[in-house]
Amino acid sequence: MSKKPVDFHLFKAQMNPIETQKDVKDDKNYCGAPYNFIPLNEKVVFTNYYFGNDKFDKYYCNENFKTGYIDINIDTKGNIFIMGNHDNKKWFEVFEKIKINLSKFNHLEKIIYRLEKDLNKNEKLKNEKSKSNKKNEIDVINTKIDEITNKINQNKKELKEKYESLIELLNSKELIKYFEKTSKFYSPLGIKPVIPGSSLRGMIRTTIEIISYGYFKNFSNDRLYYRALADMSVLRKQYTEHMVDVNNNHTYMFQAGILKKIGYKDYRIYPSQKIYRAPSIYNGWKHKITNSGTPPIEIEDDKFIKVFFNPSTETDHLPHGGKRTVTLRFAELDGLRQNRQGNYQTPGYLIASGKMNDKKYQWVIDIPDTSEEGTYYKIPDEVIRNHNHDINRKGNILDLLDTSKDVPCFFITKDNNIFSFGHNGFFRLGYNKTLKEHIPDELRNFEIEVDEESNKKDNIKKFDIAEMMFGNDADFAGRVFFEDAPLLSGNNQKSEMDFHQILSSPKPTTFQHYLEQIYKTADQKKFPPYGDLFLRNTYNDNTNIRGYKLYWHKEDNQWIQDKKDEVLKHSTQYPQKISPIKNATFKGRIRFENLTNVELGALLFALDLPPECCHKIGMGKPLGLGSIRITPILFLSNRVNRYNDLFAEWGNETEHLSQKKVNEYKDEFATFILNTLEQDNTTHNFDDLWEVERMKQLRRILDFDHRPENEKTRYMQIELKDEKGKVVKDSKGKKINEFKNRSILPKPTDV
C-alpha cells in the first residue's frame, strides 16, 4: 500500500485520532446524514492471553477463566422492527415457478433468435445458388430450411405456452396477496415477537471491535466506479485526465472494440482501429443520424446497430457552438448508411448513448477481426466481478451478450490489461484504488506466524480481543453464545401495518462522507470546507476510510409514509408494510465460557453503556427505528461446586453479581486497553476509556438522551424539498442540490 499522508503522524494514534473533519460547521450549507463514523484505530490492541492450539472445546479448571451467563433486559426506546415472515407463505412456491418459467421463456427466445439468423443465412445461400442453377445443392439447402422452420414453429408454440403460464402465475391469488406487502415482527414460532440472538451477536461484536481497538475485518475488496463529466469537484479533473489527453487537444485515451464471450467465463475485447463520431439529433426517444440524400438512421437510447461509413480523419472541434474554449479532436463522419453504397463501404457499429437532449454526436466504431486469429484482450475475472457489483450502473453491458454474440464497447487499459469498460465512450471508470487499499495494512493483516520454539508469546500479538472471544472458522471456536430474546412485556405491536419511508441505499461513492478529508497543505485551512472543491480526497487518493459506520438515534415518529401517491409512485422502493414494536421489554441471555477478566470486561463494557446511551438494532435505523437500552445482569458459575453437587446452580442457587463487580471487570478491560495504548502500568476505571477522543465520538453517536435534531441527521437531497414535498429554491430562484458542494461530513461531536 502507498505511504500514508504525513498528517497521520501528527498525533498519537491511541489517544488523539486524526481530527481531519474539524472546523466543518457552516450554517449556510447543510451537510449531514442519518449515519456517522467512529474513526479507525491506528494501532491494534492484541489479546492478553493465547491458548496455543486449543480449540476451546474443554473446561479449564482455572480461576482466571470465567464461565457463566448474562441475562439482558432489552427495553425499546421507541419503535424497533426486525423482519419476520410474510403473511402469505405460498408466495415462495409461486415465485419459484415464475423464475423457472421466465428462465425457460428467455431461453426459448434466444433459441428462436439463433434459428431465425440461421434461416436467413440459408435463404441467402439459396438465392446465390439459384443464380448458378445448382439444383442438388439447392435441394439440400431447402431440406435444411424446412428443418429450421419446423424447429422455429415448435419453439414458438412452446414460447406461447410459457407466456400464458407466466400470465396465469402473475395473476395468481397467492402472488397478489404477497404484493399486498405485509411483514410482521420476527416470530419463529408465531407465538410472540423475538429479537434473534444472531442480531444481538452482530451488534455486540461490532461494538467490541470498536472499543477494544481490534482489526477492521468486515470490508469488501470491490472497486467503486464513477463518471464525473459534470462534477464540480476534483473528481471531474481526475476523470478527464483518465479519459482524454488534455495535452493533445483532448483526444480520446480510451479505445473501442467488440466484446465477446467465449465459453463459460472467458470474456474478450477485440480492439477496433479507430473511434468516430456521427452528428445526431435527439427527439426525446430516438437519436437521428442525418444523411445527405438518404433517409435518416434512427436508433433508440443505449442500443447499437450495424452500419457502413466513409472513414474520416481527426479534426479539432469547439463543442456547443464554440462557447467553451477547450478544443476536442475526433473524427467526424459525414453520414452513415445501412447498406454499402458508394464511398460508404467500411462496416461498423453505431452506438447510441443514453437520454440527453443536447447530445450532438453518437459513437461509431469499425469492426475488428474477431476470429481466433484476431488480436484481443482477455478481461480479468476481477474486472468482471467488480463490473457486476457496480450497483449504481444503469445497465450491464454483459447482459447484451445474451442476445448478441458481438457487442460493441469502449474500454481503457492499465499495464496492458483491461481496467474498465462500458457501453459508450465516457463510461463509468473504476477508481485507482479498491476499498481495501483505503484501510491501513496494520488494521487488515491477520496472519499467524508459527513459532518454531513454541514460544506462545510471539503468537499473542496476532489475535485481537474480538476474534479470540467470537472465534473463527480456521483456528478456534467462539466462547460467547447469544440466545434469542423473546418479548417479556408491553406487547405494543401496532395492530395495523404501515409503509415505511424510502430507505436510501448506502452510497460510498459520496467520498466526502466516507473518506478522510485531509488538509493537503498548510495553507488549506484558510479555505472553508465548502470552498476549494479541488482539495477533496477521492478513491483515487492515498487516504483512509472514515471508520465504522453507525446510525444516529432519532425521533422515530417520521418513519411512516402516509402519502399513498408516493407509495404508488415509488412502488418498487416500498417492499412491504411493517409493524414495529414500541414501549416493550425483551429478555435474552448470553452464555460465555473460559473468558479472561479482560474479555469478560469487554463484553460487559459493550453491553452496559453510559446512562444516556443506547444501542441500535434491526431495520429502519436511518428512519429512527431500532433504539434499545440493555441492562445486563451477570452470573458466574462455580465449576467446582457444580461438579461436586448435582443440583448446584439449578433454580435460584446462583446469585447475580453486583453492579460494583460488573464495573470492576469493565475497569480491568479499560486498564488493559489504555495501558497498551499508552505503554504504561497506570490503573484506570472504565470512565477513563470513554474520555479518549476516539471513544468520545462513539459515545456521542450512541447518546440517546441528547440526540441531534432530526433536521441535522436527515439524508441530503439532490433536489431539496420541504416537509410538504415542495421544492425549495435559493435566493436566485434555482433549485438547491445539497451534494453540489461536496460538503465534508462533520465528526459526531460536531453535530
N, C-alpha and C positions, 0 to 999 in steps of 0.2 A: 504493500500500500504506500502511496505517496506520503512524504513527510507532512505532518500536520502544520497548520499555520502557527507562527511563532506566538500568537496571542494566547494559545492554550497553555503556555508555560509561565504565564504571568502570575498565576495563583497556585496555592497548594490544592491539589486535586481533592484531597479528602475533606477539607474544611471550607474551601471557597470555590464553589463551582463557577464555571465561566458565566459572567453576567453580560452576555452579549446582547441581551434584549432590553437593557436598561434605557431609561430616558425615552421610552417609546410612547408615552402618553400624549395624546393630542385630541382635543375635543372636536376639531374640525373634520377629522376623518375617522369614521368608525372602523375599528379592526378588532374583531372578536370571533368567537366560535363556542359551541357547546362543550368543547374539549380544551385541554391544555396539556403541557408536558412537564414531567419530572426529569430534570437534567440527568444525563448519563453520568455514572461514576467513572472517573478516570482510573481508579485503582480497584481491583477485585480483592475482596476480603475472603480468604480461603478458610475452610473449616478448621477447627482447633483439634479435631480428632479424626483419624482414619483407621478403619477396621481391617486394613490389609485386604486379603482376598475373600473375606467373609461376605456371604450373600444376605446377611441379616435374617436368617431363617431359623435361628435358635435363641433361646433365652440366655442372657448374660447375668450371672449371679454377681452383680457388681453394683454397689450403691451409687456409683457415679452415673449409671444409666437409669433413666426414669421411664416407667411404664404406667399407663393409666388411661384416663379419658377426660374430655372436657365437654360438659353439657353447655350448649349455647342456646340462649333465648334470643330470637330474632324479632325485633319489633319494627314494623313497617313505619316509615316516616313519610307517609303519603301513599301514592299508588305504586305497586310493583306488579310486573307481569312476566311470567315465564311460559313460553309456548307449550301448549299441550296438544292433544289430539283433536283433529277436526271432528265436528259432529257427525259427518257422514263418512263412514268407514269404507263404503263400497266404491268411492270415487277413485281409490288407488287402482282397483281392478279395471275400471273404465279407462283411466288414464293410461295404463299399460297397454290396453287394447288399442287405444288411439295411437300410441307411439309405434306399436308394431305395424298397424295398418298404414300409418303415414310413412314409415320406413319402406314398406313394400311399394307404396304408391310412388315414392320418389325413385325407387329402383326401377320400376316399370317405365317411368318417364325417360330415364336415362337409356334403357334398352331400346325403346321406341326411337329416341333421338339418333342413336347409333345405327339402327336398322334403316331409318329413312335416309341417313347420309350414305349408307352402303347402297341403298336402292338408287339414289340419284347418280352415284358413281357408275353403277352398272347400266343405267339408262343412257348416260353419256357415252359409255363404251359401245353400247349397242348402236347408237346413232353413227359413231365413227366407223364401225364395221359395216353398217348398211351401205355406206358410200363405196366400199370396196367389194360389195356383193359376196362376202364370205359367209355363205349360208350355214355351214356346220358350226362355225364359231358363234353365229347369231343364235342358233338353236340352243347352244349351251348357255348362253347369256340369258335367253328367255326363260329357261328352266330355273336358273338361279333367281331371276327377278320374281318368278311365281312363288318360289320358296320364301323369299324375303317378304313378299306381300302377304303371304299366309301368316307368317310369324308376326308381322305388324298388326294384322287384324286380330289375331289371338291375344296379343298383349294389350291391344286397345280395349278388347272386350273385358279382360281381367282388370284393366285400369278403371273402367267404368264401374265394375262391381266394387272395387276398393273405394272408389269415390262415394258411391251410395252407402257403403258400410260406414265410412267416416262421417257422413252427414247424419246417419242414424245415431251414431255414438255421440256426436256433438249435441244432439237434441235429446239425449237420454235424461231421464229424471235424476239419476244419480249425479251426473255432471252438473246439471242445473242447480241441484242442492249444494254442490260444492262451491259453485260460483256465487252462492249467497255469502260466501267468505266469512264464515264464523269460526272462531277458535277460542277455546276456553283455557283456563289456567292449568298447568301441568298437574295431572292426577292419574298416576299409573293404574290404580285400581278403580278409578271412577267414583271413589267414595268422598275423599277430601283433598283439597289442594296440597301440593307438596313442593318444597324447594329441593331440587335434586342435589345429592351430595357432590356430583361432578361439577355443578355450577359453583358451589361453595369452595370446592378444592381449587378450581381455576382462579377464583377471585383471591383466595388467601395465598396461593403460591406466587402470584404476581406481586402481591404486597410484600411477601418475604424477600423476593428477588430484589425489590427496590430498597427495603430498609436494611438488608444485610450486605448491600454493595456487591451483588453477585454478577455472574456473567449475563450478558444480554443475548438470550438464546433464540427467542421467538421472532425470527425475521426470515424473509424470503430473499433469494438472490436474483429476483427479477430485475429486468432493465425497464425503466419507465420510458415513455415516448412523448414527444412534443412536436407541435407545429406553431411557429410564432411569427407569422408574417405581419400581423397587426399589433403585436405586443408592444407595450411602451417601455419595457424594462430591458435589461441586458440580455434577456433571453432571445429577443429578436436579432441582436447582433451576433450571438452565438449560433443561432440557426442559419442566418445568412452566410456566415463565414464557412459553414459546413457545406452549404448547397450551391453557392456561386462563388466564382473567383472575383472578389471585389477589386483586385488589382488589374484585372483584364476585362474591363467593361462588363462585369457580371456575367461572364459566360458560365454555362452550367458545369458544375463539378459532379453531378450525378449522371448516371448512364441509363440507358433503356435496353430492353430485351424481351425475350419470350420466356415466360415461366412455364415449366413442365413438371409433372410428377411421374417418376419412373419407379414402378413397384410400390411398396408399402410406404416407405418414409424417405425416399430419395427425391428431394426437390432440387431442381436445377434452373439456372437462368442462362439462356444463350444470348450474349450481348449483340445488340444492333450496332450498325456502323455510325448512325447519326440520329439526332433528335431534331424534329421540325415543328413549326407552329403554323396552324391554318386559321385565318381570320374567321370569326364566328359571330352570330347574333343570337341572343337568348330571348325566347318569347315567354318565359315563365315555366315551361315544362319540357321544352326541347331546345337543343342547340342547332342552329342552321349554318351550314358551311356554304357560302355563296360562291357560285361558279359562273364564269362568263360563258354565255351561250348554252348552258345546260341547266336543268333544274337543280335547286339546292339540295344538298345532302342533309338529312335530319337525323339527329341522334339524341337519345334520352340521357338524363344525368347518369353518370357513373357507368356507362355502357361502352362497348368498343365494337367496331365493325371493320371488315377488310375493305381497303380502298386502293386506288392507284394514283400516283402523283408524279410530277416532274421535279426532280431534285433541284434545290437551290443552294446558294452559298450564304454564309453568315453575314449579316449587316447589323449596324447599330440602330437602335430604336429608342425613342423617347416615349415612354408609356403614358397613356391617358392624355393624349394631345399635347405632350411636352410640358405638362405642369410640374413634373419633377425634374430636377437637374441630372439625376443619375441616368446613365445610358445602359441599355440592355442589348447584348449581342446574341442574336439567334437567327436561324434560317427560316425565313417566312415563305410559305408556299403561295402560289397564285391561284390555287384551287385544287379540287380533288375530283376523281371520277370513280364510279362504282364498277366500271369495266375498263379494259385497256382501250385507250383512244389516243391517237396522235402521239404527242410527247409524253402522255401520262402512261408510262409503261412500267414504272417501278412499283411493285406490290408493297403494301404496308398496312398498318393498323391506325385507325382514327380512334383516339381515346378521349372520351368526354369526362370532364371533371364534374363536381357537384354544382348545386344551385348557387349562382352568383350573377345578379342582374347586369353588372358592369364587366363581365368577363368578355375579353376581346379576342382571345385565341384558344384553340384546342390543340391537344398534342397529336403528333403524327410520328410514327417510327417505321423504319424499314424492317423487313423480315429477314432474320439471320438464318444460317444453316442450322437446323435443329436435328439433323441426323446424328447417329452415333459418332460420326467423324467430325461433327461440329464442335467449335470451342464453347465451353460452358463453365460457369461457376457452380459448385455444389453449395447449397445453403446449409450452414452448420445447424445441427439439431438444436443448439441453444438459441439460435436466432429464431427458428421456427417456434420454439416453446415460448419465448418472450413475445413474439408477434401475436400468438394466440392468447396470451394472458393480458394483452393491452385492452382493458375493458372500456376505455374511452374512444376506441376506434369505431367509426361509424359502420364500417363493413369490413369483412375479412376477405382479401383478395384470394386467399387459398380456397375459399368456398367455390369460386368460379371454376376451379378445376373439376368440379363435379359434373359440369355440363359442357366444358370445352377443354380439349387436351392441350391447347396452346392459349396462353393468356398473356397479353402484353403487360409489361410492368416497368417500373423505374426502380433504380437501386443505387446504393453507394457502397463502396468497399473500404475496408480498413486492413492494412497489411495483406492486401491482395485476397481478402476474404469478404464475402457479403456481410455487411454490417446492419443495414436496414433496407427495406424495400416497401413499395406501395403501388397503388393503382395509378396515380398521376405524378407529375414531376415534383411538385412540392409536397411530398408525402410526409407522414409522421416519422420523425427521426428519433432513433434511440439516443438517450443521453450517453455521455462518455463513460459514466460510472454506474455500476449496478448498486442496488440498495445496500448490499453487504459492504461495499467499499466506502460507505459513509459511516461505518461502525468501526471504532478503533480496534486494531488487531488484538490488543490485550483484553478486550471485552468479549471476543468471539473465539479465541483459540482455546480448545479444550482437548488436550492430548495428554495421555498418561505416559510418563517416561518410566520404564521399568528399572528399578534399582538393582543392579547385579548383586550387591551385598545385602539385599533385603533390608536396607535401612529405610524404614517406613517414613521417616521424617521428610525425605525428598518427595514422597508421594503426597504428603499432606497438601502441598501448595498446588494442587491440581483440581480439587473439587471445591465448589463454593457451598455455602450452608444449605441453600435451597435444594441443590442436586443431591446432597447427602441425605436430606430429610425425605424427599419425594421419590428418590431412586431414579434409575434409568434402565433402558432396555438391555444394555450390554453388561453392566458391572454388578449391580445390586438392586434389590427390591426396596420399595419405599417403606417407611416406618410410620406414616401418618395416614389414617383412613377416615374418610368423611362419609357419614351416613346421611340418608335423606332426612329432611326436616319437615315433618307434616304440620299442618295448621293446628295450633293449640287452642286459640280462642279468637273471638272477634271476626267471625266469618262475614265480613262486609263486602263480599264479592258482588259486583253490580249485577242486578238481575237482567238488565238489558245491555247489549253489546254496542260498542261504538267504533266507527272507523277512526284510526289514529291519523295524526298529521303525517305528511310525507317524511320518511326517514331518508335523509341525504346519504349517498354512499361516500365512503372515505375518498378524499381527493389528495393523495400525497403529491400530485403534480403541483399543488399550491406550495411551492418551495419556500415562500416567505413565511409559511407557518411551520412546515415540517423540518426545515434545515436551520442550523445555527447561522445567524447573520452576523458575521464578524467584521469589525472595523478593519479595513484592509490597510489604511494608512493613518498616521497620527492626525491628519487634517480632517478625516472623515467625520469626526464628532461634530464639526461645525454644521454639517448638513442635518436637517431634521429627518426623522425616519421616513417621511413621505417626500423627501427631496430628490436626491440623486438616485434614480432607479437603476443606474448602471453600476451601482455598488452592491447589488444583491448577489447572494450566493445561490447557485443552482446545482442540479445534479451533475453538472459538468465540472464543478469545482472541488477543491480539496477542503471539504467541510464535513461536519458530522450531523447526524440527525439530532433533533431536539431532545429525544429521550423517550420515556414511557408515556404513552397517550392515555389519559384518564379524562372522565367526563365530570363536569360541574354538577353540583346539586342545584336544582331549580325549583321554582314554584311549579307544581305539576298539574295546575288547572287548565293548562293550554294544550294538552295533548290531543284533545278531541277535535276531529274535523267534522263540524256540524253543517258545513255548506255542501249540500247534495250535488250542486252543479260542479263543484271542484272534484268531488268523488268520481263523477261521470267523466269529467274532462281528463282526469289522470287515473283512469281505472286500473291500468297496469301497475301503478305505483301504490295502490291500496290493496295489498294481498288478502287481507281479512279484517273482520271486525275483531276486537279484543275485549276481554272482560277482566280488568285488573282487580287487585285486592288492596284495600287500604285499612288502616286502623286495626291491624291484626297482629297476632303473635304466632310465630312458628318455633318449634323446638327441635333441635338436632343434637347430634353427638359426634365428636371427633375422637377416635381412638389413636393411641400412639404407643410405640414400643421402642425400648432401648434408646431413648433420646438423651443426649448430653444436656447439662443445665443450660448451656448456651442455645442449643437447638430448641429446647422447651421454652426458653425465654423469647426466642424469635417468634415462635408460634403464638405465644401469649401477647407479645408486643403487636403482632399483626391483627389479632382479634380484639384486644382491649385498647381501643383508640382513646385519645383525649376526649373529655366530656362533650365538646362541641362538634366532634367529628362523627361521620357515618360512612359506611361502605356503599357501593353501588353494585347492583346485581340485576340480571335479567335483560329483557328487551326494553327498547324505548329510552335508553339513557339520555340521548340528546334532547328528548322531549320532557325530561324531568322525572321520568319513572325510574324506579329501582333503588331509592334511598332506604337503607336499613340501618338499624342500630343493633349491634351484637353485644350481649352480656355473657361472658364466659364464666363457668363455674368449674374449678379444677379438682379432679380426684386423682390421687396417686395410689398405685397398687403396691401392697407389701407382699412380694412374691414368697418370702419365707413363710409368713403366716398363711398365705393362700395354699401352699403345698403341704403345710402341716395340718391344716384344718379344712376338711372337705367343703364346709359351708362358709368359709371365710369370704368376705367381700360380696356375699349374696344379700339381697334385701337392703337394709339400712345400716349395715355394719361399717361401711366405708363413709367417712365424713369428708366433706369437701374442704379444701384448703382456704384459708382466709385471703382477703384481698392483699393483706400485707405480704403474705408468702408469694402471691402472684407477682406483686411488684418486685420482690427480691429476685425472682427469675428474670424479669424484664430488666432489672438493674444489671444483672450479670451479663445478659446479652449486650446491653448498651455499653458496658465497660469493655467487653471484648472488641466490639466494633471500633469504639473511639481509641482504645489503646493501639489497635492495629493501624488505624489511620494516622494517629499522632506519634506512634513509635515511643510510647511511654507506659508507665505502670500505674497511672492515676486511677483511683476508684471513682466511678461515676454512678449517677442514678439515671433512670430512663428518660427523665425530662431533659437531661443534657443532650441526648441524641436528637431530640426534636429541635434543639437550638442550632444545629448545623444548618448552614444556608440551604443546602440541597433539600434537607428534610423540612425546612420551613415551606418550601414550595409544595411538598406533599401535604403538609398539614393545612395549607391554605385551600387547596382544591378539595380536600376532604371535609372542610368546615361547612357543616350544615346550618348551624345557627346564624352564621354571618355570611351566608352565600350571597354572591353578587345579584344585582337586579337582573331579571330575565333579559332586559334590553342589552345588557353588556355581555351576554353569553349566547346570543342568538346566532344563527348562521348568517354570513354575509350574503348579499344579493347582487346578482348581475344587473337586475333592474329593480331598484329599491321601491318597495310598496309599504303603505301604512297598514295599520291593524285592520282596516276595512277593505284592503286589497287594492286601494287606489295608488296609481303610480305617483311617486314623489319626484319633483323636479327641482333643480338648483335655481339660483337667482337669475341665471341666463335662460331659464326655460328648458334646460336639457335634462334628459333622464340621467339618473345617478347610478353608475356602476361602481360598487364598493370594492371590486377587485382591481380596478384600473390602476391604482397607485401602488399595487403590490405591497401594501402596508404590512409591517412586521408584527406578528402576534406577540403581545407583551407577555412577560413571565407571570405566573399565577399571583405572586404577591403584589403585582402592579395592577391587578384587575379589581 
